[in-house]
Amino acid sequence: MSYEGIREEHSAVRTHAGMFDVSHMGEVEVEGPGALAFLQRVLSNDVAKVEVGGAQYSCLCNEEGGVLDDLFLYRLGGDRWLIVTNSANHEADLAWLGRWSRDFDVAVRDVADRYAMLAVQGPHARGVVASTLGVEPPPRMAVAPVRIGARPALACGTGYTGEDGVELLIDPEIAPAIWAELLDAGVVPCGLGARDTLRLEACFHLHGNDLTPERTPVEAGLGWCCADETGFVGSEAVAAARRERTVSARQFVNVTV
């Protein structure tokens, strides 16, 4: 949960650079000619807008519009994508994706054992990663294949702290050495306690707290990442929640005026 203390780690991310071992997150690879259509069906955001090398935040919803998970999607190639799931939901997400993939020409693979994940976050994070590891981080909400030493890796311009930074998806065998290099370069090790205070301060959601299978993205304040017109699983319920919210807002304005 913490190394030197949540307050100190929180401050390090806001003022310099902190790193989180988030290797507990899950990874799912989606590949095939039907990948785009499949992801458009199961994810709430408009997947068609993601270009190769792009990233997108989205929700995985059930038929009632409840949030099964919130996740990041990366487009690695024309028909090759990577989903990063929340750790507690990984097995359930994988089963859900597998269920809906049967109607599409697509392969869904659990690749969580291929990756360790280090999130380096803060105003100096990109510079430290570039100078220490020889990796030029991609722009915000983008992904790029890189090499760290002799090993292939993915550098992602994403994070969940409200700061700029990079998330490195790397071979688990080299993760301890990479951690040590960044530590020697002055990056502050941070635990999940600081990650929670940082995401709270940035108004980012946590599944199981702010997001649940009983609450739609609209009710949780994530209507912006739901493209109802794409017909994703649960889209009708999400659209209904959006209409109800609009009507309630109008009634409130009429009463207060």
N, C-alpha and C positions, 0 to 999 in steps of 0.2 A: 504493500500500500504506500510506503514511503521509504526514503533513504535518509536524508538529513532532516526532513520535516516538510509537511505539506505547504506551509507558508513560504519557506525558502525555495522550494521547487516551483511553486506557482510564480513567484517573483522572477526566478531565473528564466522561465519561458516568456514572460512578458517583457523582460529587459535584455536578454542575451540569447541563450539557446539551451533547451533541455531535450533529453531523449527518453523515450518510453519503449520498453520491450512489450510490444503488443502482438507477440507471436501466438497468443491464444486465439486471435481472430481466425475465422475460417476462410478458405478460398475454394471457389467452384469455377471450373473452366467450362465454357459453353462454346461449342464449335460445330459448324456445318452450314450448308446452304439455307437451312431454315432458322438459323440463329436469330436473325433480326426479327422475324415474325414472331418467334417464340418469346423473345424477351419483351417485345411490345405487348404481348398477351399477358405476361405475368408481372411486369413491373409497372408502377404507376406513372412514371415520367415518360416523356416522349423520346424513346430510345433512338428513333430515326434521326434525331438532331445530333447524335454523337458521331463525330468523325473519327477516323482511325487516329489513334494517339490521344483521344479525348477521354474525359471522365465525367460521370454524372451521379448525383445523389438521387435515391429513389426509395419507394416503399414497396414491400411485398405484402399484398393484402389477401384476405380470405374473401369468400363469396359475399359476405355481409359487409365488406368494406373495412373490417378491422385490420389493424396493422400486425402482421406476423413478424416483421422485422424491418429495420431501415438499413440500407446498405449502399456501398459504392460500387459502381459499374465502370470498368475500363475496357475500351475497345483496342485490342492488341493488333488486330488485322481486319480484313474485310469481313470474314466469317468467324473470327476468333475473339472471344470476350472473356473477361475475368470478373467474377463477383466476389467482393469481400463481405462476409457475413459477420454478425455478432457471434461470439464464441458460444454462448449459451443456447443459441438458436440454430447452430450450424447443422446438426443432424436433421432437425425438423425441416429446415429450409431445403436441404438436399433432397429429402423425401418429397416435399411439396413440388420442387422443380422437376424432379423425376416423374411425378404423376402427370404434370401438365405437358411434359415434353413428348409424350407418346403420340400426339397428333402432328408432330413436326419432324422434319428431317434434320435432326440435331443430336449431338452427343453431349451429355451432362456428366462431368467428371469431378469427383472429390479430389482436389490437389493440395489439401491443407498440409500434408506431410512434406511437400516440396519446398515450403517457404517458412522462413522466419521473417518477422516484420519489425523493423525499428522505425519509430516515428521521431524525427528530429524537428523540433518546432521552436519558433522564436524569430525575432528580427535579424539575428545573425546566423540562423540555421543554414540557409542556402550557401552562404559564403564558407562556413566551416566545412560543410559536406564537400564542396567543390575543392577547397584547398587540401583537405585531409585525405579524401578518398579518390580525388581525381575524377569526380562525377559532376557533370554540369546538370543541375536539377532542371526538369522541364517547367514550363509556366504553370501557373495555378490551374487546377482542374485539367491536367494533362498527364499522360504517362509516356515513358520512353524506355526502350530496352537499353541497358548499359552493361558495362563490365566492371566489376570490382575485383581488382587483381586479375586472376585468370578465370573468374567465375561469372557466368551471365546472371543478370539481376534486372529488376524493374525499379525505376525511380518514378515516384508518383507525386505530383504537385498537389497533394491533398493532406488533410489532417483534421483534427477535431478539437482544437484548442482555441480557435479564433485568431491564431497567429499564422503568418506565412511559414512555410517549411517544406519538408519532403518526407515521404514515407518510402522506406526501402524494403522491397520484397526480395530476400536473398536466400541463398543456400544455407540451411540450418547449420551446416558444418563450419561455416566461416563466421557465423553471427557473433560468437564470443570475441573473436579477434577484431571484428569491426567495432563492436562495443568498446573494446579496450582502446582502439585508436581514437575514437571520438572522445572518450574519457580523457585521454592524454592531451587532446586538443582543447580541453576546457569545457566541453559540453557537459552539462549537469544531469546526472541520472535522476529520473523522476518516476514516481510510482503512480498507481491508479487513483490514489487519493487526490493528487494535484490534477490529474486528468479530469476528474469529476468536477472540481471547483473551477477549472478553466472552462470546461464546456458549459457549466451553469452560467458563468459570467458572460459567455458569448451567446447565451440563450439557445444552445444546441440540445437536442432531445436525447434521452436515454431510454432504450426499449426496456420494458418491465416497470418503468416509473412513469414517464410521460407518454409512452406509446404502449398500447396493449391490444390484444385481439378483439377487445370489446369497444375500442375507440377508433373512429375513422381518422385518417390524416387531417381532414378538415377540422374536426373537433380538437385535434392536437395542435393546430396552427401550421400544418404542413400541406395545406391545400395548394400551395404554389408548386409543389413537385408532383401534382396529379393532373395528367392530361386526360380528362374524362372521355374526350372524343376518340381516344385510341381503342377503347373497349377492353381495357385491362380487367383482369379478374377483380370483381368488386366495384367496378367503375360506376354502375348504376346506383349502388348504395352511397358511394362517395358523392355523386352528383346530387342525390336527394338530400344528403347532409348539407351540401353547399347551398342548395335552394332554401332549405329550412333556416340556415344561418342568415341568409340574405333577408328573408321575411322577418325573422326575429329582430334584425338590426333596424329594419324599416319601422317596425312597430315601436321599437324603443325610441327612435328619433321622433316619431309622431307624438308619443306620449310626453317626452321631455320638452318638445317645442310647444 
